[in-house]
């Protein structure tokens, strides 16, 4: 019997501003299909000392009339809700994207603190995978989690062991262009049932069943 790669997804909730009208793709005379919208995340870095925008393409399989319009702000958390018009008085959503990830620790490294940090921080690389409904393949990708050395979180550093499955909640703060992966500042971590160490299948490596897929950001 072949082994299957476990699904280790990442979910998020945030506010988005469309950069252009949504585009749709579907079979002829079909009222449902893929709706794609160009938008961006705002990242201020772990120290909140910069302001950068990272372009993304939002994709969902839904009714073709569920499109997003430019010059509007939408809230996305299980469902999509129009919040307000864009403008000078709109809220600042930098570092306000909430992330919930389940994955396998593949690397950890302690980093000396910056002048404005309290204690040594931990950088953890976690391997994730999720189903791509458009390409109909299981995508594998990595996320870098920054665990501060604050009084409360430094006690969680020992939980991040290579090969261990963890569930992490945090905020998207940056994107590592060189390593091509999102950077999330961790707020909470929990160990899955059994505290077991699992087999690692890095992004791009085939599973025992012979399936392989490229990285996804």
KEFI-771720 format. One record per residue (C-alpha): x, y, z; residue number from 1. Coordinates in pm, 1 decimal. Example, Ala and Ser with C-alpha at 12.3 -4.5 7.8 and 13.67 -1.06 7.14 Angstrom:
+----------+----------+----------+-----+
:       px :       py :       pz : pos :
+----------+----------+----------+-----+
:   1230.0 :   -450.0 :    780.0 :   1 :
:   1367.0 :   -106.0 :    714.0 :   2 :
+----------+----------+----------+-----+
//
This chain:
+----------+----------+----------+-----+
:       px :       py :       pz : pos :
+----------+----------+----------+-----+
:      0.0 :      0.0 :      0.0 :   1 :
:    143.0 :    339.5 :    -99.5 :   2 :
:    184.8 :    617.6 :    153.1 :   3 :
:      9.4 :    950.0 :    105.1 :   4 :
:    155.4 :   1290.4 :    190.8 :   5 :
:    -60.2 :   1436.0 :    471.3 :   6 :
:   -239.3 :   1761.0 :    396.0 :   7 :
:    -66.1 :   2042.7 :    584.9 :   8 :
:   -254.1 :   2358.4 :    477.5 :   9 :
:   -218.5 :   2726.5 :    559.5 :  10 :
:   -528.3 :   2944.2 :    593.0 :  11 :
:   -553.4 :   3320.2 :    636.1 :  12 :
:   -794.5 :   3603.4 :    703.2 :  13 :
:   -731.2 :   3959.1 :    592.6 :  14 :
:   -855.5 :   4267.2 :    407.9 :  15 :
:   -784.8 :   4313.3 :     37.8 :  16 :
:   -801.7 :   4589.0 :   -221.3 :  17 :
:   -843.7 :   4462.8 :   -580.8 :  18 :
:   -592.0 :   4615.1 :   -820.7 :  19 :
:   -809.6 :   4538.2 :  -1123.5 :  20 :
:  -1153.7 :   4390.0 :  -1193.3 :  21 :
:  -1180.0 :   4014.8 :  -1134.2 :  22 :
:  -1143.8 :   3782.9 :  -1432.6 :  23 :
:  -1338.0 :   3459.2 :  -1479.7 :  24 :
:  -1266.3 :   3121.4 :  -1638.4 :  25 :
:  -1528.0 :   2851.9 :  -1698.2 :  26 :
:  -1657.8 :   2601.1 :  -1948.5 :  27 :
:  -1906.7 :   2729.6 :  -2206.2 :  28 :
:  -2250.9 :   2815.3 :  -2061.1 :  29 :
:  -2133.7 :   2724.0 :  -1709.9 :  30 :
:  -2234.4 :   2966.6 :  -1434.2 :  31 :
:  -1953.9 :   2849.5 :  -1204.5 :  32 :
:  -1578.5 :   2859.8 :  -1251.3 :  33 :
:  -1254.3 :   3014.6 :  -1132.3 :  34 :
:  -1265.9 :   3382.2 :  -1035.5 :  35 :
:   -923.5 :   3550.6 :  -1016.0 :  36 :
:   -845.2 :   3887.4 :   -859.8 :  37 :
:   -512.3 :   4071.0 :   -848.7 :  38 :
:   -438.3 :   4220.9 :   -505.5 :  39 :
:   -156.1 :   4255.6 :   -250.1 :  40 :
:    -45.2 :   4197.6 :    108.9 :  41 :
:    107.8 :   4480.6 :    314.0 :  42 :
:    411.8 :   4375.1 :    518.2 :  43 :
:    599.9 :   4581.8 :    773.6 :  44 :
:    857.0 :   4319.6 :    872.6 :  45 :
:    889.3 :   4155.2 :   1216.7 :  46 :
:   1014.7 :   4484.5 :   1364.3 :  47 :
:    747.2 :   4689.0 :   1182.3 :  48 :
:   1020.4 :   4912.2 :   1043.1 :  49 :
:    928.8 :   4900.9 :    673.7 :  50 :
:    626.1 :   4913.3 :    446.5 :  51 :
:    618.8 :   4686.0 :    142.1 :  52 :
:    342.7 :   4548.7 :    -77.4 :  53 :
:    356.2 :   4193.2 :   -211.8 :  54 :
:    136.8 :   4125.3 :   -511.9 :  55 :
:    -81.3 :   3813.3 :   -502.9 :  56 :
:   -346.2 :   3655.2 :   -722.4 :  57 :
:   -660.5 :   3553.7 :   -533.3 :  58 :
:   -829.4 :   3249.0 :   -688.6 :  59 :
:  -1155.1 :   3078.3 :   -594.8 :  60 :
:  -1403.7 :   2840.7 :   -756.8 :  61 :
:  -1744.8 :   3004.5 :   -725.1 :  62 :
:  -2036.7 :   3159.7 :   -909.9 :  63 :
:  -1907.0 :   3380.9 :  -1190.1 :  64 :
:  -2097.2 :   3683.7 :  -1060.0 :  65 :
:  -1897.5 :   3684.4 :   -733.7 :  66 :
:  -1639.2 :   3930.8 :   -861.1 :  67 :
:  -1445.3 :   4194.9 :   -667.6 :  68 :
:  -1428.7 :   4554.8 :   -787.3 :  69 :
:  -1136.9 :   4801.6 :   -762.5 :  70 :
:  -1158.1 :   5100.5 :   -524.9 :  71 :
:  -1323.0 :   4881.0 :   -260.8 :  72 :
:  -1189.1 :   4710.5 :     51.7 :  73 :
:  -1303.8 :   4352.7 :    115.0 :  74 :
:  -1278.2 :   4140.4 :    427.9 :  75 :
:  -1190.1 :   3775.7 :    361.3 :  76 :
:  -1250.5 :   3527.5 :    643.6 :  77 :
:  -1433.5 :   3211.5 :    528.0 :  78 :
:  -1660.9 :   3446.4 :    331.7 :  79 :
:  -1595.7 :   3774.4 :    148.6 :  80 :
:  -1760.9 :   4098.7 :    263.1 :  81 :
:  -1729.9 :   4447.2 :    114.3 :  82 :
:  -1617.2 :   4679.6 :    395.8 :  83 :
:  -1566.0 :   5029.5 :    256.2 :  84 :
:  -1431.8 :   5238.8 :    -29.5 :  85 :
:  -1059.9 :   5302.1 :    -67.3 :  86 :
:   -931.7 :   5646.2 :     24.9 :  87 :
:   -708.3 :   5850.7 :    251.7 :  88 :
:   -912.5 :   5755.8 :    558.4 :  89 :
:   -902.6 :   5379.9 :    502.5 :  90 :
:   -744.9 :   5167.0 :    780.1 :  91 :
:   -383.2 :   5055.7 :    760.7 :  92 :
:   -370.1 :   4677.9 :    712.8 :  93 :
:      8.9 :   4640.0 :    735.4 :  94 :
:     96.8 :   4321.5 :    928.9 :  95 :
:   -276.4 :   4260.6 :    982.9 :  96 :
:   -309.9 :   3933.8 :    788.2 :  97 :
:   -381.8 :   3648.1 :   1029.5 :  98 :
:   -231.7 :   3307.8 :    944.0 :  99 :
:   -314.7 :   2959.8 :   1072.9 : 100 :
:    -74.3 :   2689.3 :    955.0 : 101 :
:    -36.7 :   2315.0 :   1013.5 : 102 :
:    290.7 :   2162.1 :    900.4 : 103 :
:    615.2 :   1978.4 :    971.1 : 104 :
:    924.8 :   2149.7 :   1112.7 : 105 :
:   1218.8 :   2097.5 :    874.0 : 106 :
:   1467.8 :   2354.8 :   1007.1 : 107 :
:   1522.0 :   2575.6 :   1311.8 : 108 :
:   1783.5 :   2839.6 :   1386.0 : 109 :
:   1840.0 :   3078.3 :   1676.7 : 110 :
:   1913.0 :   3436.6 :   1571.3 : 111 :
:   2083.7 :   3703.7 :   1781.1 : 112 :
:   1842.1 :   3980.1 :   1886.2 : 113 :
:   1824.0 :   4317.3 :   1717.1 : 114 :
:   1868.1 :   4629.9 :   1935.2 : 115 :
:   1490.2 :   4665.6 :   1975.2 : 116 :
:   1426.3 :   4295.1 :   2051.0 : 117 :
:   1402.6 :   4113.5 :   2382.8 : 118 :
:   1607.2 :   3793.6 :   2381.4 : 119 :
:   1714.8 :   3552.0 :   2109.2 : 120 :
:   1448.0 :   3486.9 :   1846.9 : 121 :
:   1390.9 :   3156.6 :   1669.9 : 122 :
:   1348.8 :   3118.2 :   1292.8 : 123 :
:   1162.3 :   2801.1 :   1198.1 : 124 :
:   1101.8 :   2662.7 :    848.2 : 125 :
:    781.8 :   2458.2 :    827.1 : 126 :
:    683.1 :   2240.4 :    529.5 : 127 :
:    320.8 :   2270.2 :    417.0 : 128 :
:    107.2 :   2116.0 :    143.3 : 129 :
:   -241.8 :   2182.6 :     10.6 : 130 :
:   -465.5 :   2085.0 :   -279.6 : 131 :
:   -465.1 :   2310.9 :   -585.6 : 132 :
:   -818.9 :   2272.6 :   -721.4 : 133 :
:   -735.0 :   2450.0 :  -1048.6 : 134 :
:   -426.3 :   2244.1 :  -1140.0 : 135 :
:   -564.8 :   1939.0 :   -954.6 : 136 :
:   -234.5 :   1860.8 :   -781.3 : 137 :
:   -104.3 :   1867.5 :   -425.8 : 138 :
:    121.3 :   2171.1 :   -390.8 : 139 :
:    412.3 :   2168.6 :   -145.4 : 140 :
:    560.7 :   2490.7 :     -8.8 : 141 :
:    756.3 :   2621.9 :    290.1 : 142 :
:    683.9 :   2907.3 :    531.7 : 143 :
:    932.6 :   3081.6 :    761.6 : 144 :
:    798.9 :   3144.5 :   1112.5 : 145 :
:    964.2 :   3402.3 :   1339.3 : 146 :
:    923.0 :   3316.4 :   1709.2 : 147 :
:   1016.8 :   3619.8 :   1924.0 : 148 :
:   1229.3 :   3582.4 :   2235.1 : 149 :
:    974.2 :   3763.9 :   2449.1 : 150 :
:    896.3 :   3648.8 :   2802.4 : 151 :
:    593.8 :   3445.3 :   2695.5 : 152 :
:    711.9 :   3302.2 :   2362.9 : 153 :
:   1070.0 :   3206.5 :   2451.5 : 154 :
:    923.8 :   2919.2 :   2653.0 : 155 :
:    779.9 :   2774.4 :   2330.7 : 156 :
:   1116.8 :   2755.2 :   2150.3 : 157 :
:   1176.9 :   2401.3 :   2276.5 : 158 :
:    855.2 :   2281.8 :   2107.2 : 159 :
:    995.1 :   2339.1 :   1758.1 : 160 :
:   1179.3 :   2012.5 :   1688.5 : 161 :
:   1277.4 :   1905.2 :   1336.7 : 162 :
:   1035.9 :   1636.0 :   1221.8 : 163 :
:    758.0 :   1742.6 :   1457.6 : 164 :
:    410.1 :   1836.8 :   1335.1 : 165 :
:    295.5 :   2172.4 :   1472.8 : 166 :
:      0.3 :   2408.2 :   1443.2 : 167 :
:     98.6 :   2776.4 :   1442.1 : 168 :
:   -106.9 :   3095.3 :   1455.1 : 169 :
:     53.4 :   3427.1 :   1367.5 : 170 :
:     63.4 :   3732.3 :   1140.1 : 171 :
:    205.2 :   3761.7 :    788.7 : 172 :
:    479.9 :   4025.4 :    815.2 : 173 :
:    711.4 :   3978.6 :    516.4 : 174 :
:    809.5 :   3770.6 :    213.4 : 175 :
:   1156.8 :   3621.6 :    169.0 : 176 :
:   1235.7 :   3681.2 :   -199.1 : 177 :
:   1559.9 :   3478.8 :   -197.3 : 178 :
:   1399.5 :   3170.9 :    -42.1 : 179 :
:   1060.1 :   3235.3 :   -207.4 : 180 :
:    848.2 :   3190.2 :    103.2 : 181 :
:    615.4 :   3388.3 :    325.0 : 182 :
:    739.4 :   3512.8 :    663.3 : 183 :
:    499.5 :   3482.2 :    957.0 : 184 :
:    552.1 :   3612.1 :   1310.2 : 185 :
:    423.9 :   3340.2 :   1542.1 : 186 :
:    188.8 :   3419.9 :   1829.9 : 187 :
:     73.3 :   3072.2 :   1936.8 : 188 :
:    190.6 :   2714.9 :   1878.5 : 189 :
:     48.4 :   2374.9 :   1966.7 : 190 :
:    170.3 :   2019.9 :   1912.9 : 191 :
:    -55.0 :   1774.9 :   1733.2 : 192 :
:   -181.0 :   1461.9 :   1908.3 : 193 :
:     96.9 :   1229.8 :   2021.8 : 194 :
:    388.7 :   1477.4 :   1990.9 : 195 :
:    514.8 :   1243.3 :   1720.0 : 196 :
:    801.7 :   1296.3 :   1481.4 : 197 :
:    701.3 :   1238.6 :   1119.5 : 198 :
:    867.5 :   1167.2 :    788.7 : 199 :
:    974.9 :   1475.5 :    595.5 : 200 :
:    897.6 :   1528.9 :    226.9 : 201 :
:   1057.4 :   1865.5 :    131.8 : 202 :
:    898.4 :   2085.2 :   -133.1 : 203 :
:    963.3 :   1939.4 :   -477.4 : 204 :
:   1056.1 :   1590.1 :   -351.1 : 205 :
:    846.7 :   1290.8 :   -448.2 : 206 :
:    648.3 :   1099.8 :   -187.5 : 207 :
:    669.3 :    717.8 :   -157.5 : 208 :
:    365.6 :    700.4 :   -386.9 : 209 :
:    573.7 :    865.3 :   -658.0 : 210 :
:    379.5 :   1193.0 :   -665.1 : 211 :
:    574.9 :   1516.1 :   -687.8 : 212 :
:    478.1 :   1878.0 :   -734.4 : 213 :
:    655.8 :   2212.6 :   -766.8 : 214 :
:    682.9 :   2474.6 :   -494.7 : 215 :
:    401.4 :   2718.7 :   -435.2 : 216 :
:    429.6 :   3059.0 :   -266.4 : 217 :
+----------+----------+----------+-----+
//
